[in-house]
Amino acid sequence: MTTTASPPTRTVSPPPAQQRRGLGLRSFGRRGALAVVVVAWLGLWTALRGRATLEIGGAELTGFHEWLDRQRDSLAAQRDTNWLLQYGVGGISDGLNATVDFLRELISEPAFPRPFPEIGYLGVIGVFCLIAYAVAGLRSMLLVLVSLLAFGALGYWELSLDLLIVTLVAVTICVLIGLPLAIVMARSRKVDAVVTPALDLLQTLPSFAYLAPLALFFGIGPAAAVVTTALYAFPPVVRVAAHGIRHVAPTTVEASRSLGSTPWQQLRTVQLPMAKRTIVVGVNQTTMAALSMATIAALINGPGLGQPVAQALQSLDVGAAVVASLGIVIMAVMLDRVTTAASVRGELATRRGDSARLRRTALAVGVVSAGYLVYLSRTFSWAADVPESPDLGTPIADATSDASDWFIDTFRDSTQALKDGFSYGLLNPLQSVLADSPWFVSATALLAIAGIIAGRRAVVSTAICELVILGTGLWNEAMNTLTTTLVAAAFTMLIAIVVGVWMGRGRLVDTVVRPLLDTLQTLPPFVYLVPFVALFAASRFTAIVAAVAFAAPVAIKLVADGIRGVSPTTVEAARSAGSSSWQTITKVQLPMARGSVVLAANQGLLYVFSMVVIGGLVGGGGLGYLVVLGFRQAELFGKGLAAGIAITALAVMLDRIARYAVTRTGRT
């Protein structure tokens, strides 16, 4: 889950008249320059449309794609002869596959010659509830109990546990590597300076960008799923833990040092205990990122609930997709609430005055109860097998499919008119300008826009990324993906400003809406596709709507926090001067919250991009579709891998433009 801290209230004095004129001139100069670039671009597009667009057919391969195919074949041929591949990559792969297989046979898959896992249904419930109580308390234990029962009732017990296994194995790897690295980063500025850019890159890349390169080395299966998930989820725990350790009160550390503590003793007895809550928050964010990636890893044959969702989306079986997605949502809420409760359990227990003796007694009873349930599940088939009733999955799937069919049949003309109007009125014209202009015209225009919006550093980053995209041979597909990204980002910001201003100006609205936004931010991106496929079928429009829904929560919260951070005295002064609510918003609050608004645009753009790429599964086309196609057709693997590289370059380009724009806004 992404968390956004509210900025402190800041008092901002209106700029002097001369300074306001200077800002206005600079803003007018940028707007004028942008207008010139856009007009020139449109003129060249009109004159040269359809020439040198670098468009290639779906089955057509470039020399680079064929080279990537040869590298794949070469790696496959060397797996048994190359030492690094055999004992390095192969050793890691074998170890991870063995770990996942062991855990699956332990709790989810039959362990030969047993017809059931080593620990059956009731045993798993007992063990997981005991762990939840030990780390997070009674309410979390009840939530885990209800969630596990729901997995069985939905008909996805085994796949739910498989998804949990991949997620927890990846999180364990992240914690074991990330915490020591965070400690070193907190104590060494040099290490921090080296590691931070790498973490920035890992957080910038959309989830699809991880799939093809890692599948090239680890193949497809549990090992590739775990490695992909761990890499994607790694940055939050490192960043947050390093922040927590670094910001332990200096006076406390100094007091420990003055008592003769060694650096190791300071870390063990002062810094880590005082940063414990922050570290657990980092584990929470890593867990949610891991769950998100573990579902998408189904595309590389990762076990878990992502597989039925992906299959249902491909076959447009809305009912099956909804049921599997409901299981993912339940797991996301369960993991989020348990890890969040774990971060505050000790503090709450102290505040309530909980008895240590009572807790030890409860844990002892829990251990005995869990042990007895494990015994039953290993001895009796009725305790090992998942109950056939209640069966909630079948009626939910049937009802959802019927409702989806009814909606599509009833409102077919309306939804089709909406999609057509959106496509022909906005999406197609913009896509034509981006993708049907000669590549050198679009590339030059993007460089100019990057320079105007974000400065010279953005121009350099954009130029490098454009060269990478050109090298992949997928310039035209990248421009198609950029089109849907820009359209979805524009609608995201429109919603973010409207709802964010509403929340920022009303405490009651914020109290009602913010929990909903927090919940939406816990959901993996796969889940967002399902309801919109049910409403609009597979299309680019569906991918865009899902991207807006996925990105809007974080952008709304940033805008709301920025509006609330404007000094109340300044707002009151504007009102006393006779300004209407509209004038107060447009002339005072939004201008003074400009940094937060630009940051919201930054984050919204990146969230949109990651979701638009995934939208390739439901008719979004572009680079995401090519990545999926590369996994499904062996002869197109190289093209799919090239699409992953192009996705990475496009994501970095958008991130750098947005980030430097935020920096530039902060200076003006």
Buried (B, 14 or more C-beta within 10 A) or exposed (E): BBBBEEBEEEEBEBEEEEEEEEEEEEEEEBEEBBEEBBEBBEEBBEEBBEEEBBBBEEEEBBEBBEEBBEBBEEBEEEBEEBEEBBEEBBEBBEEBBEBBBEBBBBBBBBBEEEEBBBBBBBBBBBBBBBBBBBBBBEEBBEBBBEBBBBBBBBBBBBBBBBBBBBBBBBBBBBBEBBBEBBBBBBBEEEBBEEBBEEBBBBBBBBBBBBBBBBBBBBBBBBBBBBBBBBBBBBBBBBBBBBBBBBEBEEEEBEEBBEEEBEEEEBBEEBBBEBBBBBBBBBBBBBBBBBBBBBBBBBBBBBBBBBBBBBBBBBEBBBBBBBBBBBBBBBBBBBBBBBBBBBBBBBEEBEEEEBEEEEBEEBEEEBBEEBBEBBBBBBEEEEBBBBEEEEEBBEEBBEEBBEBBEEBBEEBEEEBBEBBEEBBEEBBBEBBBBBBBBBBBBBBBBBBBBBBBBBBEBBBBBBBBBBEBBBBBBBBBBBBBBBBBBBBBBBBBBEBBBEBBBBBBBBEEBBEEBBEEBBBBBBBBBBBBBBBBBBBBBBBBBBBBBBBBBBBBBBBBBBBBBBBBBBBEEBBEBBBEEEBEEEEBBEBBBBBBBBBBBBBBBBBBBBBBBBBBBBBBBBBBBBBBBBBBBBBEEEEBBBBBBBBBBBBBBBBBBBBBBBBBBBBBBEEE
